[in-house]
Amino acid sequence: MERHVVHMDLDTFFVSVERKINPKLNGIPVLVGAAEGRGVVAACSYEARAYGIHSAMPMKMAKQLCPHATIIRGDHEAYTKHSDEVTEIIKETVPVYEKTSIDEFYMDLSGMDKFFGCYKLATELRARIMKETYLPISFALSANKTVSKIGTDQAKPNGQMQINFGNEKSFLAPLSIKKIPMVGNKTYELLRGMGIEKVKTVQDMPMELMQQVLGENGATIWRKANGIDNSPVEQYNERKSVSTEQTFEHDTTDASSLKNMIVSMTEKLAFQLREEQKLTSCITIKIRYSDFNTYTMQMRIPYTALDSILIEKAQELFTKLYNKRMMIRLIGIRCSHLIQGTYQFELFDDMTQQVQLYQAIDKLRRRYGSDAVIRAAGLDVKLRDFNPFNGRTVGRT
């Protein structure tokens, strides 16, 4: 059976939401991000791109390129609200969908062509989203996720297209190799050094040659360049929270060790959030005393997945909640009110250096394990094997 996979992407999403809120922003260069310090551009309008501006560019440079651009810090909650509205419309319309970011979706319409033309269904869905949310959105329909994603990029701004089954290679052939997912700046420079600029050049190469140069990633890039992608559209389920608890073998009042435990637990939760491309805006601390009475306290915070922020807030809550006269049996931490998002959200708050640091740390953790890089407090817990607690994690949701 032929697969029919749609990729939809909300065009310049943050800017589009700001323009919906304030129509005076229509038709002018708009930058979203932190304007002060070492802030960078989190998003920009097409009018701003005409001046050579792009996301992740230092805001200082962007202002030099386009001094008359309007700069907006950004509104996490507004973007999440509008993303949820689009998600609900998609959920009501298609049988299987995957939400890969706050503004990006895949849909598997395979088999629906017998009852309702897949391209017609996608067209009507796009029209409904634009009518009900007043947000521009583009899509492409093809046999797989890779070709559809590239097709959406070609259909922008605010357009749509279909790549018919069997035409994948001819569609991709004239495009820049940089259009292929997984080809970042370093890989692109390496391929350009080999004289590879267009996708067709890769299509004409033996897969083994790409594999020799780039390892297994080379084989994957070769398959994508040839329009081959069997990865499924994975049904999206919104996770509401992530949490972890630690029950101690022996009740304790050792505040210093408890705070170190909180550092270790929060650090791992933050890494989990980033791996799942989630941000939290609410952190909760739970304490269970030796008499089994349990108390919780929570705090709303700006959306984040950075350890430095979450650890500070977790320790602040623990200090307020902890009764030093009583032995503790269990502590727990929960991050809730999750939204789909990545480091891009942190760029609103002039945290570029921290973002770069965490990207490097997370890369090491993926390669060598989650304990490859940990804070000194977490190391203290690890070296003592959780003594005097000899605890264990008893819950994660």
C-alpha positions in Angstrom: 0.0 0.0 0.0 1.3 3.4 -0.9 2.0 5.7 2.1 0.5 9.2 2.2 2.4 11.3 4.7 1.7 15.0 5.3 4.1 17.5 6.9 2.6 20.7 8.1 4.6 23.7 9.5 3.2 26.9 10.9 5.0 29.7 9.0 7.2 32.0 11.1 5.1 30.8 14.0 6.2 33.2 16.8 6.0 36.2 14.4 2.6 35.1 13.1 1.2 34.9 16.7 2.6 38.4 17.5 1.0 39.7 14.3 -2.3 38.1 15.2 -2.2 39.9 18.5 -1.0 43.2 17.0 -1.9 43.6 13.3 0.3 46.7 13.1 3.3 44.3 12.8 2.0 43.0 9.4 4.3 43.8 6.5 7.3 45.1 8.5 10.5 43.4 9.7 9.9 41.7 13.1 12.5 40.0 15.3 11.6 37.9 18.3 14.2 37.4 21.0 16.2 39.1 23.7 17.2 42.6 22.6 19.7 43.3 25.4 23.1 41.8 26.2 24.2 38.8 24.2 20.6 38.1 23.0 20.0 36.3 19.7 17.2 36.1 17.2 14.7 33.4 18.2 12.5 34.0 15.1 12.2 36.6 12.4 9.7 37.6 9.7 10.3 37.1 6.0 10.7 40.9 5.7 13.6 40.7 8.2 15.1 37.7 6.3 15.4 39.9 3.2 18.1 41.8 5.1 20.1 38.6 5.7 18.8 38.0 9.2 18.2 34.4 10.4 17.3 32.7 13.6 20.1 32.2 16.1 21.9 35.3 14.8 23.2 37.7 17.5 20.5 40.4 18.0 23.2 43.0 17.9 24.2 42.0 14.3 20.5 41.7 13.3 19.9 45.3 14.4 22.9 46.5 12.4 21.5 44.8 9.3 18.0 46.1 9.8 18.0 49.1 12.3 14.3 49.8 11.8 13.2 46.2 12.7 10.6 45.9 15.5 12.0 43.7 18.3 9.7 41.6 20.6 10.9 39.6 23.5 8.3 36.8 23.0 5.4 35.3 24.9 5.8 31.6 25.8 2.2 31.2 26.9 0.7 32.8 23.9 2.7 30.6 21.5 1.7 27.5 23.5 -2.0 28.4 23.5 -2.0 28.9 19.7 -0.1 25.7 19.2 -2.6 23.8 21.3 -5.4 25.2 19.2 -3.9 23.9 16.0 -3.1 20.6 17.6 -6.8 20.1 18.6 -8.0 20.8 15.0 -5.5 18.2 13.6 -6.5 15.7 16.3 -10.2 16.1 15.4 -9.4 15.6 11.7 -6.8 12.9 11.1 -6.4 9.4 12.5 -2.6 9.4 13.2 -0.5 12.5 13.8 2.9 13.3 15.3 3.7 16.6 16.8 7.5 17.1 16.6 7.7 20.7 17.8 5.5 23.6 18.9 4.8 24.4 15.2 5.4 21.2 13.2 3.3 18.1 12.6 3.3 14.9 10.6 0.1 13.1 9.6 -0.3 9.6 8.1 -3.2 9.5 5.8 -2.4 6.1 4.3 -5.5 4.3 3.2 -7.7 7.4 3.3 -7.3 8.0 -0.4 -10.0 5.3 -0.9 -12.6 7.3 1.0 -11.4 10.9 0.7 -8.6 12.2 -1.5 -5.5 12.7 0.7 -4.4 15.9 -0.9 -8.0 17.2 -0.7 -8.2 16.3 3.0 -4.9 18.1 3.7 -6.0 21.1 1.7 -9.3 21.4 3.7 -7.4 20.9 7.0 -5.0 23.7 6.2 -7.9 25.9 5.2 -9.7 25.2 8.5 -6.6 25.9 10.6 -6.1 29.2 8.8 -9.8 30.1 9.2 -10.1 29.3 12.8 -6.7 30.4 14.1 -5.8 33.2 11.6 -2.3 31.7 11.3 -0.5 30.9 8.1 0.5 27.3 7.6 2.2 25.3 4.8 2.2 21.6 4.0 3.5 19.0 1.5 2.2 15.5 0.9 4.4 12.6 -0.3 5.2 9.0 0.4 7.4 9.6 3.5 8.4 12.1 6.2 11.7 13.3 4.7 10.3 14.2 1.3 7.2 15.8 2.8 9.3 17.9 5.2 11.5 19.1 2.4 8.4 19.8 0.3 6.9 22.0 3.0 10.1 24.1 3.0 9.7 24.5 -0.8 6.0 25.4 -0.5 6.6 28.2 2.0 5.5 30.8 2.6 1.9 29.9 3.2 1.7 27.3 0.4 1.1 23.7 -0.3 2.3 21.0 -2.7 2.2 17.3 -3.5 5.0 15.1 -4.6 3.5 12.1 -6.4 4.6 8.6 -5.6 7.7 7.7 -7.8 8.7 11.3 -8.3 10.7 11.6 -5.0 14.2 11.5 -6.6 13.4 13.9 -9.4 11.8 16.3 -7.0 14.9 16.3 -4.7 17.6 16.1 -7.4 18.0 19.9 -8.2 17.9 21.0 -4.6 20.9 22.0 -2.5 22.3 19.2 -0.4 21.7 21.4 2.6 18.0 20.8 2.2 18.4 17.2 3.4 17.7 16.7 7.1 20.9 15.8 9.1 23.1 17.9 6.8 24.2 20.7 9.2 26.8 23.3 8.6 29.8 21.1 9.3 28.5 18.3 7.1 27.6 20.7 4.4 31.1 22.2 4.3 32.6 18.7 4.2 30.4 17.7 1.3 31.0 21.0 -0.5 34.8 20.3 -0.2 34.1 17.0 -2.0 32.4 19.0 -4.8 28.9 18.0 -3.7 26.4 20.8 -3.9 23.2 19.3 -5.3 21.2 16.3 -4.1 21.5 14.7 -7.5 25.3 14.3 -7.0 24.6 12.2 -3.9 21.9 10.2 -5.7 24.5 9.3 -8.4 27.1 8.2 -5.8 27.4 4.7 -4.3 26.0 4.6 -0.8 29.2 2.9 0.3 31.2 6.1 -0.6 29.0 8.3 1.6 29.3 5.7 4.3 33.1 5.8 4.1 33.2 9.5 4.5 30.4 10.1 7.1 29.9 6.7 8.7 26.4 5.5 9.3 25.2 9.1 9.0 26.5 9.0 5.4 24.3 6.0 4.6 21.3 7.7 6.2 21.9 10.9 4.2 22.2 8.9 1.0 18.9 7.2 1.6 17.2 10.5 2.3 18.7 12.1 -0.8 17.2 9.2 -2.8 13.8 9.8 -1.2 13.9 6.6 0.9 12.5 6.9 4.4 10.5 4.2 6.1 10.2 5.9 9.5 6.7 5.8 10.8 4.5 8.6 11.9 4.3 8.0 15.7 1.0 8.8 17.4 1.4 11.9 19.5 0.5 11.7 23.2 1.0 14.8 25.3 2.9 14.1 28.4 1.7 16.3 31.3 4.6 16.0 33.7 7.9 14.3 34.5 8.8 13.3 38.0 11.1 11.3 40.2 11.1 10.3 43.9 13.7 9.0 46.3 12.8 6.8 49.3 15.5 6.4 51.9 16.4 3.2 53.5 17.0 5.1 56.8 15.0 8.3 57.6 17.3 11.3 57.8 17.6 15.0 58.8 20.9 15.6 56.9 19.8 18.8 55.1 23.1 19.1 53.2 22.8 15.6 51.7 19.1 16.1 51.0 19.9 19.3 49.0 22.6 17.4 47.1 20.1 14.8 46.3 17.7 17.5 45.0 20.5 18.7 42.7 21.1 15.3 41.3 17.4 14.5 40.8 16.6 17.9 39.2 19.6 17.6 36.9 18.4 14.3 35.5 14.8 15.6 35.1 16.1 18.6 33.2 18.1 16.4 30.9 15.0 14.3 30.3 13.0 17.4 29.4 15.6 18.5 26.9 15.8 15.0 25.3 12.0 15.0 24.9 12.0 18.6 23.7 9.9 19.7 26.5 9.8 22.8 28.7 8.2 23.2 32.1 6.6 26.2 33.8 5.8 24.6 37.2 8.1 22.7 39.6 6.8 20.9 42.7 8.7 19.5 45.7 7.3 16.7 47.8 8.5 15.7 51.3 7.2 12.6 53.2 8.2 12.5 56.9 8.8 9.5 59.1 5.2 9.6 60.3 4.1 9.2 56.6 2.6 12.7 56.5 3.3 14.1 53.0 3.6 17.8 52.0 4.0 19.5 48.7 4.8 23.0 47.5 4.9 24.2 43.9 6.1 27.3 42.1 5.3 28.7 38.6 8.3 29.8 36.6 9.1 31.0 33.1 9.2 28.1 30.6 12.6 26.4 30.8 14.6 23.1 30.7 17.8 24.5 32.1 19.3 22.8 35.2 20.6 26.1 36.6 17.1 27.6 36.9 15.3 24.4 38.0 17.8 23.5 40.7 17.6 27.0 42.1 13.8 26.9 42.3 13.8 23.3 43.7 16.1 24.1 46.5 14.2 27.3 47.3 11.0 25.2 47.6 12.7 22.6 49.7 14.0 25.3 52.1 10.5 26.7 52.6 8.8 23.2 53.0 11.4 21.4 55.2 10.6 21.1 58.9 14.1 20.5 60.4 12.7 18.9 63.5 11.4 15.8 61.7 13.0 12.9 60.0 12.5 12.6 56.2 11.5 9.4 54.6 11.1 10.5 50.9 11.6 13.5 48.7 10.2 14.0 45.2 10.4 16.5 42.4 7.9 17.0 39.6 8.0 19.3 36.5 4.6 20.0 35.1 2.7 22.3 32.7 4.9 21.0 29.9 4.9 22.4 26.4 6.6 21.3 23.3 9.7 23.4 22.9 13.5 23.4 22.7 16.4 25.7 23.4 14.8 28.2 21.1 12.5 29.4 23.9 15.6 30.1 26.1 16.8 32.5 23.4 14.1 34.9 24.5 15.9 35.5 27.8 19.4 36.2 26.7 20.8 32.8 27.8 22.8 32.0 24.7 26.0 31.0 26.5 24.0 28.6 28.8 22.2 27.1 25.8 25.5 26.4 24.1 26.9 24.9 27.3 24.0 22.6 27.8 24.0 21.5 24.1 27.7 20.4 24.6 26.9 18.7 27.9 23.9 16.8 26.5 26.0 15.6 23.5 28.5 14.1 26.0 25.6 12.5 28.0 24.1 10.9 24.9 27.4 9.4 24.0 28.8 8.3 27.4 25.6 8.1 29.6 23.5 10.4 31.7 26.1 10.5 34.5 29.0 11.5 32.2 28.7 15.1 33.2 27.2 16.0 36.6 27.5 18.8 39.2 29.7 18.4 42.2 26.7 18.0 44.4 25.4 15.2 42.3 28.8 13.6 42.2 28.9 13.7 46.0 25.6 11.8 46.0 26.9 9.3 43.5 30.3 8.7 45.3 28.5 8.0 48.6 26.1 5.7 46.9 23.3 7.7 48.4 24.5 7.1 52.0 23.3 7.6 54.6 20.2 6.9 52.7 21.0 3.9 50.4 17.9 5.2 48.5 16.4 4.2 45.3 14.2 5.9 42.7 10.7 4.6 43.1 8.7 6.6 40.6 8.9 8.4 37.3 6.0 9.5 35.2 
